[in-house]
Amino acid sequence: MTRAASVIDRFDELLEQTKQRAPSRRLVTADEVGLATAALACDFARIVTGETLYMDGGYNIMGG
């Protein structure tokens, strides 16, 4: 979840719930997203295609 959704009622509560549910127990930072993006943009990652990279501290693996 990002601040773009901050118009949602009880947004801060939703962020806290996300932190508690994610295995990392924290929210991803903009710097971490930037570093992962830079890694994918380098020549070492040229073979990576058509993937969805979840940068959410493991939140997506916790299911519904």
PyMOL Python script that loads the backbone (N, CA, C, O; Angstrom):
from pymol import cmd

cmd.read_pdbstr("""\
ATOM      1  N   MET A   1       0.836  -1.178   0.000  1.00  0.00           N
ATOM      2  CA  MET A   1       0.000   0.000   0.000  1.00  0.00           C
ATOM      3  C   MET A   1       0.885   1.246   0.000  1.00  0.00           C
ATOM      4  O   MET A   1       1.955   1.265   0.608  1.00  0.00           O
ATOM      5  N   THR A   2       0.433   2.245  -0.668  1.00  0.00           N
ATOM      6  CA  THR A   2       1.213   3.468  -0.768  1.00  0.00           C
ATOM      7  C   THR A   2       0.402   4.660  -0.279  1.00  0.00           C
ATOM      8  O   THR A   2      -0.807   4.567  -0.063  1.00  0.00           O
ATOM      9  N   ARG A   3       1.090   5.771  -0.111  1.00  0.00           N
ATOM     10  CA  ARG A   3       0.433   7.004   0.310  1.00  0.00           C
ATOM     11  C   ARG A   3      -0.558   7.497  -0.743  1.00  0.00           C
ATOM     12  O   ARG A   3      -1.410   8.327  -0.426  1.00  0.00           O
ATOM     13  N   ALA A   4      -0.476   7.022  -1.966  1.00  0.00           N
ATOM     14  CA  ALA A   4      -1.437   7.421  -2.997  1.00  0.00           C
ATOM     15  C   ALA A   4      -2.855   7.041  -2.584  1.00  0.00           C
ATOM     16  O   ALA A   4      -3.825   7.643  -3.043  1.00  0.00           O
ATOM     17  N   ALA A   5      -2.968   6.053  -1.728  1.00  0.00           N
ATOM     18  CA  ALA A   5      -4.276   5.593  -1.254  1.00  0.00           C
ATOM     19  C   ALA A   5      -4.685   6.264   0.054  1.00  0.00           C
ATOM     20  O   ALA A   5      -5.634   5.815   0.697  1.00  0.00           O
ATOM     21  N   SER A   6      -4.005   7.308   0.457  1.00  0.00           N
ATOM     22  CA  SER A   6      -4.238   7.914   1.768  1.00  0.00           C
ATOM     23  C   SER A   6      -5.622   8.546   1.920  1.00  0.00           C
ATOM     24  O   SER A   6      -6.003   8.912   3.032  1.00  0.00           O
ATOM     25  N   VAL A   7      -6.372   8.682   0.848  1.00  0.00           N
ATOM     26  CA  VAL A   7      -7.733   9.191   0.970  1.00  0.00           C
ATOM     27  C   VAL A   7      -8.696   8.122   1.489  1.00  0.00           C
ATOM     28  O   VAL A   7      -9.853   8.420   1.785  1.00  0.00           O
ATOM     29  N   ILE A   8      -8.231   6.901   1.599  1.00  0.00           N
ATOM     30  CA  ILE A   8      -9.049   5.805   2.122  1.00  0.00           C
ATOM     31  C   ILE A   8      -9.243   6.011   3.622  1.00  0.00           C
ATOM     32  O   ILE A   8      -8.296   6.322   4.344  1.00  0.00           O
ATOM     33  N   ASP A   9     -10.480   5.833   4.080  1.00  0.00           N
ATOM     34  CA  ASP A   9     -10.760   5.925   5.514  1.00  0.00           C
ATOM     35  C   ASP A   9      -9.888   4.944   6.285  1.00  0.00           C
ATOM     36  O   ASP A   9      -9.683   3.807   5.860  1.00  0.00           O
ATOM     37  N   ARG A  10      -9.379   5.400   7.426  1.00  0.00           N
ATOM     38  CA  ARG A  10      -8.555   4.582   8.332  1.00  0.00           C
ATOM     39  C   ARG A  10      -7.307   4.045   7.631  1.00  0.00           C
ATOM     40  O   ARG A  10      -6.871   2.925   7.900  1.00  0.00           O
ATOM     41  N   PHE A  11      -6.738   4.844   6.735  1.00  0.00           N
ATOM     42  CA  PHE A  11      -5.569   4.415   5.961  1.00  0.00           C
ATOM     43  C   PHE A  11      -4.398   4.018   6.855  1.00  0.00           C
ATOM     44  O   PHE A  11      -3.766   2.987   6.622  1.00  0.00           O
ATOM     45  N   ASP A  12      -4.102   4.819   7.872  1.00  0.00           N
ATOM     46  CA  ASP A  12      -2.987   4.496   8.764  1.00  0.00           C
ATOM     47  C   ASP A  12      -3.213   3.182   9.490  1.00  0.00           C
ATOM     48  O   ASP A  12      -2.267   2.435   9.737  1.00  0.00           O
ATOM     49  N   GLU A  13      -4.461   2.898   9.833  1.00  0.00           N
ATOM     50  CA  GLU A  13      -4.792   1.615  10.464  1.00  0.00           C
ATOM     51  C   GLU A  13      -4.523   0.456   9.505  1.00  0.00           C
ATOM     52  O   GLU A  13      -4.011  -0.588   9.910  1.00  0.00           O
ATOM     53  N   LEU A  14      -4.872   0.647   8.233  1.00  0.00           N
ATOM     54  CA  LEU A  14      -4.612  -0.384   7.223  1.00  0.00           C
ATOM     55  C   LEU A  14      -3.113  -0.620   7.040  1.00  0.00           C
ATOM     56  O   LEU A  14      -2.673  -1.759   6.884  1.00  0.00           O
ATOM     57  N   LEU A  15      -2.330   0.463   7.060  1.00  0.00           N
ATOM     58  CA  LEU A  15      -0.877   0.309   6.959  1.00  0.00           C
ATOM     59  C   LEU A  15      -0.329  -0.476   8.137  1.00  0.00           C
ATOM     60  O   LEU A  15       0.538  -1.333   7.966  1.00  0.00           O
ATOM     61  N   GLU A  16      -0.823  -0.194   9.314  1.00  0.00           N
ATOM     62  CA  GLU A  16      -0.360  -0.915  10.506  1.00  0.00           C
ATOM     63  C   GLU A  16      -0.728  -2.395  10.418  1.00  0.00           C
ATOM     64  O   GLU A  16       0.079  -3.251  10.781  1.00  0.00           O
ATOM     65  N   GLN A  17      -1.916  -2.704   9.947  1.00  0.00           N
ATOM     66  CA  GLN A  17      -2.323  -4.096   9.768  1.00  0.00           C
ATOM     67  C   GLN A  17      -1.434  -4.797   8.739  1.00  0.00           C
ATOM     68  O   GLN A  17      -1.080  -5.965   8.902  1.00  0.00           O
ATOM     69  N   THR A  18      -1.080  -4.072   7.686  1.00  0.00           N
ATOM     70  CA  THR A  18      -0.190  -4.631   6.669  1.00  0.00           C
ATOM     71  C   THR A  18       1.164  -4.974   7.285  1.00  0.00           C
ATOM     72  O   THR A  18       1.711  -6.047   7.032  1.00  0.00           O
ATOM     73  N   LYS A  19       1.704  -4.060   8.095  1.00  0.00           N
ATOM     74  CA  LYS A  19       2.994  -4.311   8.762  1.00  0.00           C
ATOM     75  C   LYS A  19       2.916  -5.534   9.658  1.00  0.00           C
ATOM     76  O   LYS A  19       3.843  -6.343   9.678  1.00  0.00           O
ATOM     77  N   GLN A  20       1.843  -5.679  10.387  1.00  0.00           N
ATOM     78  CA  GLN A  20       1.715  -6.799  11.321  1.00  0.00           C
ATOM     79  C   GLN A  20       1.567  -8.131  10.597  1.00  0.00           C
ATOM     80  O   GLN A  20       2.003  -9.164  11.106  1.00  0.00           O
ATOM     81  N   ARG A  21       0.963  -8.118   9.430  1.00  0.00           N
ATOM     82  CA  ARG A  21       0.720  -9.360   8.693  1.00  0.00           C
ATOM     83  C   ARG A  21       1.915  -9.805   7.850  1.00  0.00           C
ATOM     84  O   ARG A  21       2.111 -11.001   7.632  1.00  0.00           O
ATOM     85  N   ALA A  22       2.707  -8.853   7.380  1.00  0.00           N
ATOM     86  CA  ALA A  22       3.854  -9.185   6.528  1.00  0.00           C
ATOM     87  C   ALA A  22       4.926  -9.900   7.354  1.00  0.00           C
ATOM     88  O   ALA A  22       5.185  -9.507   8.491  1.00  0.00           O
ATOM     89  N   PRO A  23       5.546 -10.932   6.806  1.00  0.00           N
ATOM     90  CA  PRO A  23       6.612 -11.638   7.528  1.00  0.00           C
ATOM     91  C   PRO A  23       7.761 -10.716   7.951  1.00  0.00           C
ATOM     92  O   PRO A  23       8.402 -10.965   8.972  1.00  0.00           O
ATOM     93  N   SER A  24       8.025  -9.672   7.193  1.00  0.00           N
ATOM     94  CA  SER A  24       9.113  -8.749   7.543  1.00  0.00           C
ATOM     95  C   SER A  24       8.725  -7.811   8.685  1.00  0.00           C
ATOM     96  O   SER A  24       9.589  -7.169   9.283  1.00  0.00           O
ATOM     97  N   ARG A  25       7.429  -7.730   8.987  1.00  0.00           N
ATOM     98  CA  ARG A  25       6.895  -6.864  10.049  1.00  0.00           C
ATOM     99  C   ARG A  25       7.190  -5.374   9.833  1.00  0.00           C
ATOM    100  O   ARG A  25       7.302  -4.605  10.787  1.00  0.00           O
ATOM    101  N   ARG A  26       7.311  -4.987   8.560  1.00  0.00           N
ATOM    102  CA  ARG A  26       7.532  -3.576   8.247  1.00  0.00           C
ATOM    103  C   ARG A  26       7.088  -3.323   6.818  1.00  0.00           C
ATOM    104  O   ARG A  26       6.848  -4.256   6.052  1.00  0.00           O
ATOM    105  N   LEU A  27       6.984  -2.053   6.471  1.00  0.00           N
ATOM    106  CA  LEU A  27       6.624  -1.657   5.113  1.00  0.00           C
ATOM    107  C   LEU A  27       7.894  -1.448   4.296  1.00  0.00           C
ATOM    108  O   LEU A  27       8.936  -1.077   4.836  1.00  0.00           O
ATOM    109  N   VAL A  28       7.799  -1.685   3.017  1.00  0.00           N
ATOM    110  CA  VAL A  28       8.924  -1.466   2.114  1.00  0.00           C
ATOM    111  C   VAL A  28       9.159   0.035   1.962  1.00  0.00           C
ATOM    112  O   VAL A  28       8.219   0.828   2.025  1.00  0.00           O
ATOM    113  N   THR A  29      10.405   0.414   1.765  1.00  0.00           N
ATOM    114  CA  THR A  29      10.727   1.825   1.571  1.00  0.00           C
ATOM    115  C   THR A  29      10.901   2.136   0.084  1.00  0.00           C
ATOM    116  O   THR A  29      11.109   1.237  -0.731  1.00  0.00           O
ATOM    117  N   ALA A  30      10.814   3.401  -0.246  1.00  0.00           N
ATOM    118  CA  ALA A  30      11.036   3.827  -1.628  1.00  0.00           C
ATOM    119  C   ALA A  30      12.463   3.496  -2.062  1.00  0.00           C
ATOM    120  O   ALA A  30      12.691   3.141  -3.218  1.00  0.00           O
ATOM    121  N   ASP A  31      13.416   3.610  -1.151  1.00  0.00           N
ATOM    122  CA  ASP A  31      14.807   3.262  -1.475  1.00  0.00           C
ATOM    123  C   ASP A  31      14.940   1.791  -1.830  1.00  0.00           C
ATOM    124  O   ASP A  31      15.673   1.443  -2.755  1.00  0.00           O
ATOM    125  N   GLU A  32      14.242   0.925  -1.111  1.00  0.00           N
ATOM    126  CA  GLU A  32      14.304  -0.515  -1.408  1.00  0.00           C
ATOM    127  C   GLU A  32      13.709  -0.822  -2.775  1.00  0.00           C
ATOM    128  O   GLU A  32      14.235  -1.663  -3.504  1.00  0.00           O
ATOM    129  N   VAL A  33      12.626  -0.155  -3.128  1.00  0.00           N
ATOM    130  CA  VAL A  33      12.032  -0.338  -4.457  1.00  0.00           C
ATOM    131  C   VAL A  33      13.011   0.144  -5.520  1.00  0.00           C
ATOM    132  O   VAL A  33      13.175  -0.500  -6.556  1.00  0.00           O
ATOM    133  N   GLY A  34      13.658   1.273  -5.265  1.00  0.00           N
ATOM    134  CA  GLY A  34      14.640   1.804  -6.208  1.00  0.00           C
ATOM    135  C   GLY A  34      15.817   0.867  -6.401  1.00  0.00           C
ATOM    136  O   GLY A  34      16.275   0.666  -7.525  1.00  0.00           O
ATOM    137  N   LEU A  35      16.309   0.293  -5.314  1.00  0.00           N
ATOM    138  CA  LEU A  35      17.434  -0.641  -5.419  1.00  0.00           C
ATOM    139  C   LEU A  35      17.057  -1.896  -6.199  1.00  0.00           C
ATOM    140  O   LEU A  35      17.839  -2.377  -7.019  1.00  0.00           O
ATOM    141  N   ALA A  36      15.871  -2.422  -5.949  1.00  0.00           N
ATOM    142  CA  ALA A  36      15.425  -3.611  -6.687  1.00  0.00           C
ATOM    143  C   ALA A  36      15.254  -3.281  -8.165  1.00  0.00           C
ATOM    144  O   ALA A  36      15.594  -4.092  -9.026  1.00  0.00           O
ATOM    145  N   THR A  37      14.734  -2.109  -8.458  1.00  0.00           N
ATOM    146  CA  THR A  37      14.563  -1.681  -9.845  1.00  0.00           C
ATOM    147  C   THR A  37      15.917  -1.517 -10.534  1.00  0.00           C
ATOM    148  O   THR A  37      16.091  -1.926 -11.682  1.00  0.00           O
ATOM    149  N   ALA A  38      16.863  -0.923  -9.829  1.00  0.00           N
ATOM    150  CA  ALA A  38      18.208  -0.765 -10.393  1.00  0.00           C
ATOM    151  C   ALA A  38      18.843  -2.119 -10.660  1.00  0.00           C
ATOM    152  O   ALA A  38      19.520  -2.300 -11.672  1.00  0.00           O
ATOM    153  N   ALA A  39      18.631  -3.066  -9.767  1.00  0.00           N
ATOM    154  CA  ALA A  39      19.189  -4.402  -9.964  1.00  0.00           C
ATOM    155  C   ALA A  39      18.608  -5.048 -11.220  1.00  0.00           C
ATOM    156  O   ALA A  39      19.328  -5.702 -11.975  1.00  0.00           O
ATOM    157  N   LEU A  40      17.322  -4.868 -11.441  1.00  0.00           N
ATOM    158  CA  LEU A  40      16.692  -5.443 -12.633  1.00  0.00           C
ATOM    159  C   LEU A  40      17.101  -4.722 -13.904  1.00  0.00           C
ATOM    160  O   LEU A  40      17.021  -5.291 -14.992  1.00  0.00           O
ATOM    161  N   ALA A  41      17.537  -3.479 -13.779  1.00  0.00           N
ATOM    162  CA  ALA A  41      17.935  -2.704 -14.954  1.00  0.00           C
ATOM    163  C   ALA A  41      19.377  -2.974 -15.377  1.00  0.00           C
ATOM    164  O   ALA A  41      19.786  -2.559 -16.462  1.00  0.00           O
ATOM    165  N   CYS A  42      20.145  -3.656 -14.550  1.00  0.00           N
ATOM    166  CA  CYS A  42      21.545  -3.894 -14.900  1.00  0.00           C
ATOM    167  C   CYS A  42      21.679  -5.109 -15.824  1.00  0.00           C
ATOM    168  O   CYS A  42      20.746  -5.901 -15.963  1.00  0.00           O
ATOM    169  N   ASP A  43      22.827  -5.242 -16.439  1.00  0.00           N
ATOM    170  CA  ASP A  43      23.064  -6.327 -17.387  1.00  0.00           C
ATOM    171  C   ASP A  43      22.944  -7.712 -16.764  1.00  0.00           C
ATOM    172  O   ASP A  43      22.600  -8.671 -17.455  1.00  0.00           O
ATOM    173  N   PHE A  44      23.222  -7.830 -15.479  1.00  0.00           N
ATOM    174  CA  PHE A  44      23.149  -9.140 -14.834  1.00  0.00           C
ATOM    175  C   PHE A  44      21.733  -9.704 -14.825  1.00  0.00           C
ATOM    176  O   PHE A  44      21.555 -10.918 -14.716  1.00  0.00           O
ATOM    177  N   ALA A  45      20.728  -8.847 -14.939  1.00  0.00           N
ATOM    178  CA  ALA A  45      19.334  -9.284 -14.895  1.00  0.00           C
ATOM    179  C   ALA A  45      18.701  -9.357 -16.275  1.00  0.00           C
ATOM    180  O   ALA A  45      17.481  -9.478 -16.384  1.00  0.00           O
ATOM    181  N   ARG A  46      19.492  -9.288 -17.317  1.00  0.00           N
ATOM    182  CA  ARG A  46      18.926  -9.232 -18.672  1.00  0.00           C
ATOM    183  C   ARG A  46      18.122 -10.474 -19.036  1.00  0.00           C
ATOM    184  O   ARG A  46      17.298 -10.410 -19.948  1.00  0.00           O
ATOM    185  N   ILE A  47      18.325 -11.583 -18.369  1.00  0.00           N
ATOM    186  CA  ILE A  47      17.589 -12.805 -18.661  1.00  0.00           C
ATOM    187  C   ILE A  47      16.228 -12.830 -17.962  1.00  0.00           C
ATOM    188  O   ILE A  47      15.388 -13.668 -18.289  1.00  0.00           O
ATOM    189  N   VAL A  48      16.001 -11.936 -17.019  1.00  0.00           N
ATOM    190  CA  VAL A  48      14.730 -11.887 -16.294  1.00  0.00           C
ATOM    191  C   VAL A  48      13.705 -11.162 -17.157  1.00  0.00           C
ATOM    192  O   VAL A  48      13.876  -9.988 -17.485  1.00  0.00           O
ATOM    193  N   THR A  49      12.647 -11.865 -17.518  1.00  0.00           N
ATOM    194  CA  THR A  49      11.596 -11.276 -18.360  1.00  0.00           C
ATOM    195  C   THR A  49      10.229 -11.746 -17.877  1.00  0.00           C
ATOM    196  O   THR A  49      10.085 -12.862 -17.380  1.00  0.00           O
ATOM    197  N   GLY A  50       9.254 -10.901 -18.026  1.00  0.00           N
ATOM    198  CA  GLY A  50       7.870 -11.285 -17.768  1.00  0.00           C
ATOM    199  C   GLY A  50       7.569 -11.712 -16.343  1.00  0.00           C
ATOM    200  O   GLY A  50       6.695 -12.552 -16.128  1.00  0.00           O
ATOM    201  N   GLU A  51       8.252 -11.170 -15.387  1.00  0.00           N
ATOM    202  CA  GLU A  51       8.032 -11.548 -13.991  1.00  0.00           C
ATOM    203  C   GLU A  51       7.274 -10.461 -13.243  1.00  0.00           C
ATOM    204  O   GLU A  51       7.310  -9.287 -13.611  1.00  0.00           O
ATOM    205  N   THR A  52       6.600 -10.871 -12.208  1.00  0.00           N
ATOM    206  CA  THR A  52       6.001  -9.930 -11.264  1.00  0.00           C
ATOM    207  C   THR A  52       6.848  -9.988 -10.005  1.00  0.00           C
ATOM    208  O   THR A  52       6.957 -11.036  -9.369  1.00  0.00           O
ATOM    209  N   LEU A  53       7.430  -8.890  -9.657  1.00  0.00           N
ATOM    210  CA  LEU A  53       8.288  -8.825  -8.473  1.00  0.00           C
ATOM    211  C   LEU A  53       7.514  -8.126  -7.358  1.00  0.00           C
ATOM    212  O   LEU A  53       7.246  -6.926  -7.426  1.00  0.00           O
ATOM    213  N   TYR A  54       7.166  -8.890  -6.343  1.00  0.00           N
ATOM    214  CA  TYR A  54       6.450  -8.325  -5.202  1.00  0.00           C
ATOM    215  C   TYR A  54       7.472  -7.764  -4.227  1.00  0.00           C
ATOM    216  O   TYR A  54       8.322  -8.491  -3.713  1.00  0.00           O
ATOM    217  N   MET A  55       7.382  -6.482  -3.981  1.00  0.00           N
ATOM    218  CA  MET A  55       8.281  -5.825  -3.029  1.00  0.00           C
ATOM    219  C   MET A  55       7.425  -5.362  -1.853  1.00  0.00           C
ATOM    220  O   MET A  55       7.164  -4.173  -1.668  1.00  0.00           O
ATOM    221  N   ASP A  56       7.004  -6.344  -1.074  1.00  0.00           N
ATOM    222  CA  ASP A  56       6.058  -6.056  -0.004  1.00  0.00           C
ATOM    223  C   ASP A  56       6.399  -6.757   1.302  1.00  0.00           C
ATOM    224  O   ASP A  56       5.532  -6.950   2.154  1.00  0.00           O
ATOM    225  N   GLY A  57       7.645  -7.132   1.456  1.00  0.00           N
ATOM    226  CA  GLY A  57       8.078  -7.756   2.699  1.00  0.00           C
ATOM    227  C   GLY A  57       7.467  -9.127   2.949  1.00  0.00           C
ATOM    228  O   GLY A  57       7.453  -9.603   4.084  1.00  0.00           O
ATOM    229  N   GLY A  58       6.962  -9.763   1.900  1.00  0.00           N
ATOM    230  CA  GLY A  58       6.368 -11.080   2.023  1.00  0.00           C
ATOM    231  C   GLY A  58       4.860 -11.073   2.223  1.00  0.00           C
ATOM    232  O   GLY A  58       4.249 -12.131   2.371  1.00  0.00           O
ATOM    233  N   TYR A  59       4.258  -9.894   2.230  1.00  0.00           N
ATOM    234  CA  TYR A  59       2.811  -9.784   2.453  1.00  0.00           C
ATOM    235  C   TYR A  59       2.026 -10.656   1.490  1.00  0.00           C
ATOM    236  O   TYR A  59       1.055 -11.296   1.893  1.00  0.00           O
ATOM    237  N   ASN A  60       2.426 -10.696   0.227  1.00  0.00           N
ATOM    238  CA  ASN A  60       1.669 -11.427  -0.796  1.00  0.00           C
ATOM    239  C   ASN A  60       1.639 -12.926  -0.580  1.00  0.00           C
ATOM    240  O   ASN A  60       0.749 -13.591  -1.111  1.00  0.00           O
ATOM    241  N   ILE A  61       2.562 -13.484   0.168  1.00  0.00           N
ATOM    242  CA  ILE A  61       2.591 -14.935   0.376  1.00  0.00           C
ATOM    243  C   ILE A  61       1.672 -15.382   1.513  1.00  0.00           C
ATOM    244  O   ILE A  61       1.501 -16.579   1.748  1.00  0.00           O
ATOM    245  N   MET A  62       1.085 -14.418   2.214  1.00  0.00           N
ATOM    246  CA  MET A  62       0.253 -14.752   3.369  1.00  0.00           C
ATOM    247  C   MET A  62      -1.174 -15.137   3.003  1.00  0.00           C
ATOM    248  O   MET A  62      -1.936 -15.571   3.868  1.00  0.00           O
ATOM    249  N   GLY A  63      -1.546 -14.984   1.738  1.00  0.00           N
ATOM    250  CA  GLY A  63      -2.885 -15.390   1.303  1.00  0.00           C
ATOM    251  C   GLY A  63      -3.959 -14.398   1.684  1.00  0.00           C
ATOM    252  O   GLY A  63      -3.685 -13.363   2.291  1.00  0.00           O
ATOM    253  N   GLY A  64      -5.184 -14.726   1.319  1.00  0.00           N
ATOM    254  CA  GLY A  64      -6.356 -13.865   1.468  1.00  0.00           C
ATOM    255  C   GLY A  64      -6.548 -13.320   2.790  1.00  0.00           C
ATOM    256  O   GLY A  64      -7.506 -12.582   3.021  1.00  0.00           O
TER     257      GLY A  64
END
""", "prot")
cmd.dss("prot")
cmd.show_as("cartoon", "prot")
cmd.util.cbc("prot")
cmd.orient("prot")
